[in-house]
Amino acid sequence: MGIRIRNKKSLIRLISIIVLSIAVLAVPSYVWAKDNTKYLSKMYTSKMSPIIMIPGSSATENRFDSLVDKLNKNTRTKHSLLKLKVYNSGKIVYSGQLNNRDTEPIIVVGFENNHDGYSNIKLQAKMFSQALTDLQDKYRFNNFKGIGHSNGGLIYTEFIENYLSDHDVKMKKLMTIGSPYNFSERSTRNKTEMLANFIKNKDKIPQNLIVFSIAGTQNYTSDGLVPENSVRAGKYIYQHRVDHFTEMTVTGDDAQHSDLPQNQEIINLIQDNIIDKTNKKMNPARMQ
């Protein structure tokens, strides 16, 4: 009789331990699942669709200040401006702020390593991927549009081909401005290593992406720094791969390479092709 009682007590104790263990494991699992569901819910219901800009070599996160000022002069809703500087150590420093009601803020990502060269472009694309992860953790957006000036367009291309699929986000549109897809080469018969790799990996580019490639010309062959044919080499990467690929050329005032982000014609192209319809200009007449 005593043996049966002891066995019964042991069985009860064993069952209690099992139940307690299950409870201990279940609580954090439930909390994780709840938090993860809440995170995903916020992400997929987010109305934010930022425009994320990347400057070219030797430029900082302040590169697009004039462009943003011009965009904000004639829009229904002012775009708030957030700037990030990504350091080589991985540290990311934020400046500026996003308006809570702004569904289409402008975010500029600059780098401590902002030097030219293919090896640096690959490093900057990786750093941009890290910055995008940080931005999504903070703001939970599920889609964005990209603008890259000069090497910024090359960084975006490297990022799209090698890192975009790592992110739970849709890139809707890309506009590159004066981006030298073949560096200083004037003929695509002489493909640089970078251009050859971009073409080789173009199948990794999402087919639903919309791409605009803008070239500037001072003398019908160059914007004073980048050969026009180098900019046009972008068609070998994006054309017949993405949903829509459009090439455009701006001339006249502010068509020199470093002036392109302030060029009023490019501002108009951004308003017409990148900015969401709800934020279009109040007055359809172009600013002079």
CORJOFEN-V218377 format. One record per backbone hydrogen bond with DSSP energy under -0.5 kcal/mol. CO is the residue of the C=O (numbers start at 1). NH is the residue of the N-H. If there is no record, write none. Layout:
{{CO	NH} {CO	NH}}
This chain:
{{1	5} {2	6} {3	7} {4	8} {5	9} {6	10} {7	11} {8	12} {9	13} {10	14} {11	15} {12	16} {13	17} {14	18} {15	19} {16	20} {17	21} {18	22} {19	23} {20	24} {21	25} {22	26} {23	27} {24	28} {25	29} {26	30} {27	31} {28	32} {29	33} {30	34} {31	35} {32	36} {33	37} {34	38} {35	39} {36	40} {37	41} {38	42} {39	43} {40	44} {41	45} {42	46} {43	46} {48	142} {48	143} {50	52} {50	145} {51	53} {51	107} {52	147} {53	109} {54	149} {56	59} {60	63} {62	65} {64	68} {65	69} {66	70} {67	71} {68	72} {69	73} {70	73} {71	74} {72	75} {74	282} {78	80} {80	106} {81	97} {82	108} {83	95} {84	110} {85	87} {85	93} {86	112} {87	90} {91	87} {93	85} {95	83} {99	102} {101	103} {103	49} {105	51} {105	107} {106	82} {107	53} {108	84} {108	110} {109	55} {110	86} {112	114} {114	58} {117	121} {118	122} {119	123} {120	124} {121	125} {122	126} {123	127} {124	128} {125	129} {126	130} {127	131} {128	132} {129	133} {130	134} {131	135} {132	136} {133	137} {134	138} {135	139} {136	140} {142	170} {143	50} {144	172} {144	173} {145	52} {146	175} {147	54} {148	177} {149	152} {150	153} {150	154} {151	155} {152	156} {153	157} {154	158} {155	159} {156	160} {157	161} {158	162} {159	163} {159	164} {163	166} {164	167} {167	169} {169	171} {170	144} {170	172} {172	210} {173	146} {174	212} {175	148} {176	178} {176	214} {177	150} {178	180} {179	181} {180	183} {182	185} {187	190} {189	191} {192	196} {193	197} {194	198} {195	199} {196	200} {197	201} {199	202} {201	204} {202	205} {206	209} {209	243} {209	244} {210	174} {211	246} {212	176} {212	214} {213	248} {214	178} {215	250} {221	228} {222	218} {222	219} {223	257} {225	227} {226	223} {227	230} {227	231} {228	232} {229	233} {230	181} {231	234} {232	235} {233	236} {234	237} {234	238} {235	239} {238	241} {238	242} {244	211} {246	213} {248	215} {250	217} {252	255} {256	259} {256	260} {257	260} {259	262} {259	263} {260	263} {263	267} {264	268} {265	269} {266	270} {267	271} {268	272} {269	273} {270	274} {270	275} {276	279} {277	280} {280	76} {282	284}}
